[in-house]
């Protein structure tokens, strides 16, 4: 099965082409270039869009706009290609790339998205439950490094790939493929536009 995977929920968009568990290619860029990245992955892997059997997409939590870009892109592709899609939590994919680590995604507004007892939550960085020695990964861990390390957490260097929710893990975690229009975003709070209204 040839799976295309995409996540645009964080500041770094990631996409991958995976066939039966083997990563044929992976790219990291920006949400605005995700279609270019997909095209490059298909060419790099010697495949065509019609070869794709399914699509996995990061549903957040993360940037409201980023999540919407990813979902809209995948919905359009899935409809055009006639393939099913599955949503994967960006936090779960980040955790899969760093087993045993706590995923921390920057939620802006001086908040982070994090898994607490396996459930996604939006917290102030000071409220992140870290036991001494816990490794924290993600753009939120980088941004709030000083605070997390003061609480006893370990944060890999800023340039570590552990901070990226790599799309290869979305492909590995994707389950329950179905119509792309049924894939729902994972928002943990209202978007800024609705809060201001």
C-alpha positions as CSV (number, residue, x, y, z in Angstrom):
1,X,0.0,0.0,0.0
2,X,1.4,3.4,-1.0
3,X,0.6,6.0,1.6
4,X,1.1,9.8,1.3
5,X,1.3,11.5,4.7
6,X,1.1,15.2,5.4
7,X,1.2,17.4,8.6
8,X,1.1,21.2,8.5
9,X,0.0,21.8,12.1
10,X,3.4,23.2,13.3
11,X,5.8,25.8,11.9
12,X,7.5,23.1,9.9
13,X,5.3,21.2,7.4
14,X,6.3,17.6,6.8
15,X,5.3,15.1,4.1
16,X,6.3,11.6,3.3
17,X,5.7,8.8,0.8
18,X,5.6,5.4,2.5
19,X,5.1,2.0,0.8
20,X,4.3,-1.0,3.0
21,X,6.2,0.6,5.9
22,X,9.2,1.6,3.8
23,X,9.9,5.4,3.6
24,X,10.4,6.3,-0.1
25,X,11.0,9.9,0.7
26,X,10.3,12.6,3.2
27,X,10.4,16.4,3.1
28,X,10.2,19.2,5.6
29,X,9.3,22.8,4.5
30,X,6.3,25.1,5.0
31,X,2.6,24.6,4.7
32,X,2.5,26.9,1.7
33,X,4.7,24.5,-0.3
34,X,3.1,21.2,0.7
35,X,1.8,20.5,-2.8
36,X,5.2,21.1,-4.3
37,X,6.7,18.7,-1.7
38,X,4.1,16.0,-2.6
39,X,5.0,16.4,-6.3
40,X,8.7,16.1,-5.5
41,X,8.2,13.1,-3.3
42,X,6.2,11.3,-6.0
43,X,8.9,12.0,-8.6
44,X,11.7,11.1,-6.2
45,X,9.9,7.8,-5.5
46,X,9.3,7.0,-9.2
47,X,5.5,7.1,-8.6
48,X,2.5,9.0,-9.9
49,X,-0.4,10.5,-8.1
50,X,-2.6,7.7,-9.4
51,X,-0.4,5.2,-7.5
52,X,-1.3,6.6,-4.1
53,X,-3.6,4.2,-2.2
54,X,-4.3,6.3,0.9
55,X,-3.5,9.6,2.6
56,X,-2.7,10.2,6.3
57,X,-3.0,13.8,7.6
58,X,-2.0,15.5,10.8
59,X,-5.1,16.9,12.4
60,X,-3.4,18.9,15.1
61,X,-3.5,20.3,17.7
62,X,-1.4,23.1,16.3
63,X,-1.7,26.3,14.3
64,X,-5.4,26.7,13.3
65,X,-4.4,27.9,9.8
66,X,-1.8,25.2,9.4
67,X,-4.2,22.4,10.4
68,X,-6.8,23.8,7.9
69,X,-4.2,24.0,5.1
70,X,-3.3,20.3,5.6
71,X,-6.9,19.2,5.8
72,X,-8.0,21.1,2.8
73,X,-5.0,19.8,0.8
74,X,-5.7,16.2,1.7
75,X,-9.4,16.5,1.1
76,X,-8.8,17.9,-2.3
77,X,-6.2,15.2,-3.2
78,X,-8.3,12.4,-1.8
79,X,-11.3,13.5,-3.8
80,X,-9.4,13.9,-7.0
81,X,-7.6,10.6,-6.6
82,X,-10.5,8.7,-5.2
83,X,-8.6,7.4,-2.2
84,X,-9.4,7.2,1.5
85,X,-7.8,9.3,4.2
86,X,-7.1,9.0,8.0
87,X,-6.4,11.6,10.6
88,X,-3.5,11.3,13.0
89,X,-2.8,13.5,16.1
90,X,0.3,15.7,15.6
91,X,1.2,15.0,19.2
92,X,1.0,11.2,18.7
93,X,3.2,11.5,15.6
94,X,5.7,13.6,17.5
95,X,5.7,11.1,20.4
96,X,6.2,8.2,17.9
97,X,9.4,9.8,16.6
98,X,10.8,10.1,20.1
99,X,9.6,7.1,22.2
100,X,9.3,7.8,25.9
101,X,9.4,11.6,25.3
102,X,6.7,14.1,26.1
103,X,5.5,16.0,22.9
104,X,5.1,19.7,23.4
105,X,3.7,21.8,20.6
106,X,3.8,25.6,20.7
107,X,0.2,26.8,20.9
108,X,1.1,30.5,20.8
109,X,-0.6,32.9,23.4
110,X,2.0,31.6,25.9
111,X,0.4,28.1,25.9
112,X,1.4,24.7,24.7
113,X,-0.4,21.6,23.5
114,X,0.8,18.5,25.3
115,X,-0.3,14.9,26.1
116,X,-1.4,14.4,29.7
117,X,-2.1,10.8,30.5
118,X,-2.4,10.2,26.8
119,X,-5.0,12.9,26.3
120,X,-4.3,16.2,24.4
121,X,-4.4,19.3,26.5
122,X,-3.7,23.0,26.2
123,X,-1.7,24.3,29.2
124,X,0.5,27.2,30.3
125,X,4.1,26.0,29.9
126,X,4.6,26.2,33.7
127,X,1.7,23.7,34.0
128,X,3.3,21.0,31.9
129,X,3.6,17.9,34.1
130,X,7.3,16.9,33.8
131,X,9.0,14.5,36.1
132,X,12.8,15.0,36.4
133,X,14.6,13.4,33.5
134,X,11.6,13.6,31.2
135,X,12.6,14.3,27.6
136,X,10.4,17.0,26.0
137,X,10.3,17.3,22.2
138,X,8.6,19.7,19.7
139,X,8.6,23.3,18.9
140,X,7.0,24.1,22.2
141,X,9.8,22.3,24.0
142,X,12.3,24.4,22.1
143,X,10.5,27.7,22.8
144,X,10.1,27.0,26.5
145,X,13.4,25.1,26.9
146,X,14.5,27.2,29.9
147,X,11.3,26.8,31.8
148,X,11.1,23.0,31.1
149,X,14.7,22.4,32.0
150,X,14.3,24.3,35.2
151,X,11.5,21.8,36.1
152,X,14.0,18.9,35.4
153,X,13.1,18.1,31.8
154,X,15.7,17.3,29.2
155,X,15.2,19.1,25.8
156,X,17.3,18.0,22.8
157,X,19.3,20.6,20.9
158,X,17.1,23.0,18.8
159,X,18.3,21.5,15.5
160,X,17.3,17.9,16.6
161,X,14.9,16.1,14.2
162,X,13.2,14.9,17.4
163,X,11.4,18.2,17.4
164,X,9.6,17.6,14.1
165,X,6.3,15.6,13.8
166,X,7.7,13.6,10.9
167,X,5.1,12.5,8.4
168,X,6.6,9.0,8.3
169,X,5.1,8.4,11.7
170,X,1.7,9.7,10.6
171,X,1.7,7.0,7.9
172,X,2.7,4.3,10.5
173,X,0.0,5.5,13.0
174,X,-2.9,6.0,10.5
175,X,-5.9,3.7,11.1
176,X,-9.6,3.7,10.0
177,X,-9.2,5.1,6.5
178,X,-12.4,6.5,5.1
179,X,-13.8,9.5,3.2
180,X,-11.5,12.5,3.6
181,X,-14.3,14.8,4.3
182,X,-15.0,12.9,7.6
183,X,-11.5,13.6,8.9
184,X,-11.9,16.2,11.7
185,X,-9.4,18.6,13.0
186,X,-8.3,18.4,16.7
187,X,-8.7,21.9,18.1
188,X,-8.3,22.3,21.8
189,X,-9.4,26.0,21.9
190,X,-11.3,28.5,19.8
191,X,-9.4,30.2,16.9
192,X,-8.3,33.8,17.5
193,X,-11.0,35.1,15.1
194,X,-13.8,33.5,17.1
195,X,-12.3,34.7,20.5
196,X,-12.3,38.3,19.2
197,X,-16.0,38.2,18.1
